[in-house]
Amino acid sequence: MYLENLVLHDFRNYADLTINFSQGVNVLLGENAQGKTNLLEAIYVLALTRSHRTANDKELIRWQTTTATLQGRLHKSTGAVPLELELGRRGKRAKVNHLEQAKLSQYVGNLNVIVFAPEDLSIVKGAPAVRRRFMDMEFGQMSPKYLYNLSQYRTILKQRNQYLRQLNRQQAKDKVYLGVLSDQLAAFGAEIIHKRLQLLQQLEKWAQAVHSEITQEQEQLTFHYVTQVPTADQTSVDHIYQTLQALYQQQQAKEIFQGTTLLGPHRDDLQFGVNGKNVQTFGSQGQQRTTALSVKLAEIDLMKAETGEYPVLLLDDVLSELDAARQTHLLTAIQDKVQTFLTTPSLDGVARKLINAPKVFEVSHGTLHEEEPH
Ligand SMILES: Nc1ncnc2c1ncn2[C@@H]1O[C@H](COP(=O)(O)OP(=O)(O)OP(=O)(O)O)[C@@H](O)[C@H]1O
């Protein structure tokens, strides 16, 4: 898939912008704080209705204005799909083919994006929450059912945590109601864990191939999904559901004592190993970077396998974070395959030589000027 154009109105520092893109590599060139990342963020928001940088949608609306609109014409193998998103005081409105979607989960998944920013190195180094977020954002785009299960799970988790706090303070007594909430949480939790395991198994295969190529077969990458559900990786949704239910029963007193839910996919983690050793703990900086790069490149292929289309790739200032060999690997892997948007303060060295006919835009104070082709 590729994004043919983008029209922004009052999004971040873009008052009005209309721009046509290349199907290949689009370079956003500019000094600091001109709006390069804001433009990548606009594409991300158009895809997922939320930002990868902030949970507060109000930050996305241009200062002193009330409503941001984003429009883009997407091309898929099945034809063109106009997308439209409005962010206002009263929330979000999303349209596909000019038709308003009742649920945002029906909208998400049309435009698939993968972002790679320097912070993505924290997929390996960071806290477990970073890796859970990574799984949820990627898998949610591939599977509307995953996204639905996740949003149900979050709602019930909130209710259950509230109720556990009430039980803890003896403001409530009814354990039957806790049982109902546990049952619902286990049902959605089991679906989430099962899908994560299934998609991680595939992602691991793609990532292993990339990692082995980058390291000239010196290193073997492995994934390990960390969960409190025993034998989760060999089992059915129903079995995970029953195991979770039993665990909630067993841990009831402890959960009431702590006033919070201690088990489930919101507590799980993902670990990466290189040649059998945990990269987070034992890996060098270089191994951690290569792992993050392999995982990101693997996502491109997984998304193609799951949705039938290559996603759009957003590279936010990552070239400067990678050495020449890894830059070369990244750029050759994506060339002529994936529509790419790349921000950088300057385009020289490896990148200028490697990218075939990029469309280069100079970004300055929320405006874009297309550079003449070289
Ligand atoms: N809601 C908003 N309304 C208007 N301007 C905003 C808004 N949010 C951010 N900005 C402005 O956007 C600019 C930042 O743009 P952006 O984050 O895209 O930088 P950049 O070009 O990627 O630079 P860098 O390389 O430093 O990351 C800043 O000047 C900031 O003041």
The ligand as an ORCA input file, in Angstrom:
! r2SCAN-3c Opt
* xyz 0 1
  N      -0.060     21.775     18.794
  C       0.893     22.499     18.211
  N       0.564     23.648     17.564
  C       1.512     24.396     16.948
  N       2.821     24.087     16.923
  C       3.199     22.962     17.539
  C       2.264     22.115     18.205
  N       2.937     21.067     18.734
  C       4.240     21.251     18.405
  N       4.407     22.388     17.694
  C       5.663     22.927     17.154
  O       6.212     21.968     16.248
  C       7.623     22.098     16.239
  C       8.274     20.742     16.458
  O       8.219     20.034     15.298
  P       8.799     18.548     15.195
  O       8.632     17.842     16.487
  O       8.184     17.963     13.980
  O      10.341     18.839     15.017
  P      11.359     18.218     13.958
  O      11.319     19.027     12.704
  O      11.116     16.773     13.838
  O      12.715     18.521     14.687
  P      13.702     17.567     15.501
  O      14.712     17.119     14.509
  O      14.252     18.505     16.527
  O      12.886     16.474     16.101
  C       8.013     23.006     17.374
  O       8.370     24.260     16.802
  C       6.761     23.127     18.203
  O       6.676     24.368     18.819
*
